[in-house]
Amino acid sequence: MALVPNSVALLVKSGFDVIVQSKAGNESMISDDEYVDAGASISKDARFLYSSADTILKVQKPLDAEVELFQENTTLICFIQPVANSALLQQLSDHKVSVFSMDAIPRIAKAQSMDALSSMASISGYKAALMAAESMSKYLPMMITAAGTTPPAKGLVIGAGVAGLQSIATAKRLGAVMYAFDVRPDVEEQVKSLGANFISTSISAEDAESSGGYAKEIDDGEQHKDREILQNYIKDMDFVISTAAVPGKPAPLLITSDMVNGMRPGSVIIDLAAETGGNCELTRPGETHKHNGVMVSGPLNVPSSMPLHASQLYSRNVYNLLMHIMKEDDLKVDSEDEIILNSRIAYKGTVLSK
């Protein structure tokens, strides 16, 4: 859900008229009455809602049929992944819709409160550790029983961004022995602070990380070296959580089918990079299957599995972006603002290059 009642109340106090589609909050356990109490009006007619609103807030990209209902000069704020949805972006631009993409918020200090990617990644990382624990055929922690002692499970997280660090922290709290791999050497300190072992690479910090703090795309030769490093560790792991991603690019291939063949039956791979193709060669986005006894899962839209907190966090991010744009009781875009320059991907009939 793009807005929770608390954010609605704040927007109404700031001068917004807020219309919520009837039952839109049901999956997040929020009733229409709660929105009304916060100052919103409820519309059962989606056509009326889209055609009357000058600012539309969504989580996911709109459907083609929805775009046809937008009035001209509408402002849309949502996750849209512009590189992967260029046709949709052009359709929105043809309707003179100005688009702010929540996945294009820059990772800078003054934009932290608007950084929806980090909010959702934290949920995904937490849930991935739970998914791995539930899918395994053994305990995560060491267990001492009258029948003997069982050793702790070993886990490897690939990609130590927000999702990866949260996976490490969650699995570590559950008692697993954790390892982490990342092409960015600067994250070693963060990994070790969570009690995990860091697997290093030969890539320099300058070659591995962009100015925005994200991992850069690396060439095939370096990817081959990384796979050789990972192969030495993956064969001994009980579970692997992969989160490696490069903004606007397909996910890097880091786990080959040969590497999966070398894992013990009963091992688990949770590939959070499935949204952009997956880090594992055997990943089927949106599916879970077994290969030689190894479970390979490519979950999509993991934050939606925790809708209450996902909605609360996303709503705060959206509210903070709106307040950043809003000047003198109106939405006025400062075209020189760094946050606007990065997140605004279409403006009144023009698709902006990214």
N, C-alpha and C positions, 0 to 999 in steps of 0.2 A: 504494500500500500504506500502511495506516494506521500500521504499526509496522515498523521494520527491526530486525535482531537486536541492534544496539547498545542501542537503547531498551528492547527486551525484557529484556536483561540488567540494565539499571538498574531497571526495574520489579520484576523478580524480587528484586533486592537490597533493594528498598524494601518487600517483603512481598506483592506481587501474585502470584497464580497466573495465568499467561498461557496461553491456549489459542489456537492459530492454525489456521485452516482449511487443510487440506492443499492445497498448490500455490497458495496465495493470493499468494505472492511471486514466482511464475514470471515475470510480465511485468516485474518489477523486477530480474530476474536473481538472485533470492534463493531458495535451495533450502530444502526442509523441514529438511534436516540442519543447516543454519546456525541455524535457529530452535531446534532441539533443543539444539544446542551452547550457545545463549544462555540455556537454562533453560525454554523453552516446551514445552508438550505439543502434539501435532498431532491434529486431529480430521478425519476424512473425512466425518463426518455433520454437515451444516449444521444439521439440526433439533436435534441434541444440543447443538451449540455455542450456538445462540441461546437455547435453553430453559434452559441451565445457567449462562449468564453473567449477572452482575449489572451489569457495565459493558461496553458494546459500542462498539468503535472502528471507524469506517468512514471512507472518503474521501467517497463520494457518498451521497445519501439512500437509505434502505432501500426495497425494493419492498414493495408491499402484502402479498404472500405472506410476506415476511420478518417484517413487523410482527406477523403472527398467531402467530409462533413465540416472540416475546419474552415472558418472564415479567413479572409485575407488579413495579413499583418498580425496573425496570431503568433504568440511566443510559446514554443514547446520546450519543456525540460524533461529529459529522460535519459536512460541508457540507450544509445543508438549504434555504437560501434561503427563510425562513419566509413572506415576503410572496407568493412565487410558488407555494408549496406548502401553503396553508392547510388543504386537505382532509387531506393526509397528516399534518400536524401535529395535527389534531383526532383522527385515527385513533390516533396515538401516545399522545395524551393520554387517550383512552378506555381504553387499555391501562395507564394510570398510569405511562407512561414519562417520565422526566425527560430533557429534551433540551437539550444545549449545542450551539449552532451555531457552527462555526468561522468562518463568514463574518460573525458578529456580534461578534467580539472587538474591543473599542474600540481605536482607534489612539492609545494613550497610552504614555508612556515605560515604565511598569512592565509593560505587556502586549506589548512588542516581541518578546520571545522566543516568544510564542504566536500572533503575527500571521500566520496561514496565508495570508490574502489577499495580503499583501505578498510572502510567499515564492513563491506560485504566479504572481503578477503579474510578478515578476522573470524567471521562466522564460519566461512568455508573451511578454514584451517582447523578450527575447533571440532567441527562436525566430522571432518575427514579422519581425525584420530579416533573418534568414537565409532565410525564406520569400520575402520580397520580392526578395532578391538572386538566389535560384534561379529565380524566375519572370520576371525581367526579360530583355529582349533585348539588354542592354548591360552593360558593366562598372559597378561602383560607383565604384572609384577612377579617377583620371586615369591613363592608360597612355601611356607614351612608347615608341614602337616605330619600327623602321626604315621602316614604312609610314606613319608619321605619329602624331600625338598625338590621343588621344580624351579629351574633357573628362569630369570626374567627374559622376556622377548626382546629381540633386537629390531630396531626400526631405523629406516633411512628416509630422510626428507630431502628431496631434490628441489632446490630453490629456497633460499632463506629470506624471502620477502615477508610481507605481513602474514600471508596465509601460512607460509612455511614455518615461521617463528611461532605462530599460534599452535600449529600441529606439534611442533617440538615440545612446547610448554605443556600442552594437554597430555600427550603421550608420556612425557616424563613424570607428570603428577600421578599418572596411573601406574607408574613403576617400570616402564620400559627403559632399556639402555638405548640411547639415541645417538645417531650419527646424522650429519648434515653436509650437503654438497652445494656449493654455489660458485659461479664463475667470478663473483665480486669478492676479492680478498678482504675488503673493508668490513664485511659482515661477520668475519671470524669472531670478533669480540662479542657480538650479540649472541651468536650461537653458543659460545662457551659460557656466557653468563647464565644461560638456561640449563647448563649441565650436560650439553651434548658435545660430542666429538666432531671437530671440523675436518672435512676432507678438502684439501687445498687443490688448486689448479695452477697451471703455469701462466695463465693470462694475467696481464698487468691490470691494475685498477683503472687506468685511463682507457684501456681497450674494452673493459668489461662493463662499465657503468656510464650511463648518459648523465647529462647535467641535471636532469629531473629526478635522479635517484633510481631509475629503472635499469634493468639489465639490457645491454646492447645485443643486437644480433651478431653472432660470431661466425667466422667462415667455416667451411666444411672440414678443413684440416684441424682446426681447434676443436670442433665438435667430435671428430674422431678420437682425438686425444682424451677428451672428457669421457667418452664412452669406455675407453680402455681403462681409465682410472676407476670408473664406476663398476665395471665388470668384476674387479677384484673384491668389491665390497658386497654387491647385490646378492651374490651366490650364498652369502652367510646370513642374509636378512630374513626375518619372519614377516615383515611387512615393509612396503615402500609407499610413501606418499609423494607424488610428484606435482610440483606447482610452478615449474619454470615457464615463463612467458615473456614475450617481447611485444610491447605495445604496437598494434597495427600489423603484426606479422604472424604467420603460423607458428605454433608452438615448436620449439626445437626438439628433434628426435634424439633422445638420450638413453632410452631403454630399448634395445633391439630384441627380436624374437629369440636369438641365441642366448641373450642374457636371461630371458625368462625361462628358457629351457634349462638353464643352470641352477635355477632356484629350487628349493625343496618343495615337494607337494604339500599343500596346505598353506603355503605362503600367500600373501595378499598384496595386490597393487591397487592403490586408489589414485587415479590420474585426474587431478583437479584441472589439468590443462586441456581436458577433453573439449571444452568450449571452442578452442581454436585448433583442434585436430589431435591433441594429445602428445605427451612426451614419450609414450610407449608405442612401439610399432604395432602392437596387438590391440590397442585401445579401440573400442567401438563406442563413439560418443552416444551417451544415453543408455548404454547397455552394460550388463555384467555377465561375464562368461568365464569358463575355465579353460585353461590351456596347459596340458600336461600336469593337471592337478593344482595349478596356480590360478587363483581367482584374480581376474583383471576387470576392474570397474572404472567406467568413464562417466561419472555422474554429471548432470547438467543442472545449472541454476540451484546449486546447493543451498544458498541463503534462504530460498523459498521453503526449505524444510524446517526452518525456524522462523516462521512468519511474524511472530509478535516482536521479537527483538530486531529482526531485519527491518520491519516497518518503522520501528521507533528510531533506529539509527539513520535510516535513509531519509526519513521525514526531517530530522534535524539538519542533515546535510543540505537538503533542498531548501528548507527555510533559511538557512544561513546564506545560501547563494542568492535567494530572492532579496534578502535584506542588504546584501552587498550590491546588488544591481539597483535597488530602489533608492532614488534620490528625490527629496522634497515631495514625498507622498505620491510618487509616480515611478514607473519603471523607466529609467533613463540609462542608456548604455554608454559607459566611458570607453571609447574604442582604444584608448591608450593603456587601459588597465591590463596587467599581465594575466589575471584570471579570466577576464573577458576574452582577450586575444586567443587564449588556448581553448576555452570551452565553447565559444560561439562558432559553430561550424556552418551555419547558413544565416543569411540576413536579407530579408525582404526581396527575395527573388534571385539572390546570388549565393552559390555554393562557395564557401571560403576554402582555399587550399590549406591542407594540413600536412 
